[in-house]
């Protein structure tokens, strides 16, 4: 009887341990520690149509990248008078929801750090985002 009790206790302990690990994995967050921020020295006026293009590529990369296999997405704004180019990536080990969460942070950081700049990029531990007024690869 004592042997059965020890086996039962061991099994329960293992189940609780596995549940704790799975819950911690579900509640994990992407690492949004900023590694680099680079802003172009040149600026654009707040009324410049380029601002609309920047907003478009930042939103597009943030929204589409998590749904792309490999989390590596390039885009271009649809406005021909002031074209902006964008690129975003996520750590491929992240689940889709965590990639999306990381890119929300990246968008906020690049938008605030490089406000009204014709180019900007932020690299975080688990994702990156970039926009420019020229095409890049």
N, C-alpha and C positions, 0 to 999 in steps of 0.2 A: 504494500500500500504506500509506503514512504517513497519508493522508487517512482510510482505513478504520480505522486504529488510533485516530486522534483521535476519530472518530465513535463507535467502540466505547467508548472511555474516557468520553466525554461521556454516553452512554446509561447506563453502569454508575454513574457519579456521580449522575445523576438518580434512578435506581432506589434507590440507597442513601439519598439524601436523602429521597425519598418514604417509604421504609420507616421511617426515623428519625422523621419527622413522625407517621406513623400509630402507631408504638409509643409515642411520647410522649403522644399523644391518649388511647390506651387506658389508660395508667398515670396519667392526670391525676386529681386529687382535687378535690372541691368546695372552695370557699373557705368555711371555717367560722370565719372571723374574726368575733368577736362585735361587733355594732354597738350593740345596746341590750339591756339586761336590765331588766325592770320586774316587781316583785313587789308584790302587794297587801299592805298593812300589816297586815291581819287574818289571824289564824292559826286552825288547827284542831288539836285534840288528836290525838296519834298513834293513839288507839283510835277516833277518829271514823270512821264509815263513809264520810265524804267522801273519805278517803284512797284507798279502793278505787275510787271513781269517778274520781279524778284519775289513778290508775294505768291505769284502763281507757282514758280518752280519750287519754292520752299514747301508750299502746301502739297504739291504733286509728289515730290520726293518723300515727304513724310507719310502720305497716304498710300502710295503705291509700293514702295520698297518692301514693306513687310509681307506683301502678297507675291513677290517675285522670288522664284527659286534662286537660292544663292544670295539673296538680299543685296543685290548690286544693281542699281538703277540709275540711268541717265535720262534727262528730260530737257525739253526746250520750251520756252513760252510761246504761245500762239499769236503774240502781238508783233506784227512785222515792223512797227516803227521803233520799238525799243526791245530787242530780243535779249533774253537772259537764258543762261544754260545752268543746269543743275545736276548734281550727282549725290547719291546717298548710299551708304553701306551699313550693314549690321554684322556682328559676329554671327557666323552661321550656326553656332551652337545654341543660340538663343531661340526660345519658342517665339512664334509670330507675335504674340501679345507683348513680349518683352522688347522685341525689336521696335515695335510701334511706340512703346513707352520711352525707349531710349531716343528715338527720333523726335519725339515731342520735346524732350529736353534739349536736343541738339538744335532744333529750330529756334527755340526760345533763346538759347545762348548766342547763336550766330546773329539772330535778329537784333538783339540788344547790344551785343559787342561790336557789330559791324553796321550799325544803323546808317543808312544813306551812303554806304560805300558801294562802289560798282562791282565789288567782289568780296567774298568772305568765305572762310571755312573754319569749321571746328572739328577737332578729332577728340573723341571721348574713348574710354577703354573699350566699350562695346559697340560703338557706332560712329559714323562721321557724316557730315553734310557740307556741301560746297555749292556756291553759285558764283557766276562770273558774267561779264558782258562779252565774253569771247568763248568760242568752242574749245573744249579741252577733252583729253582722253585719259 
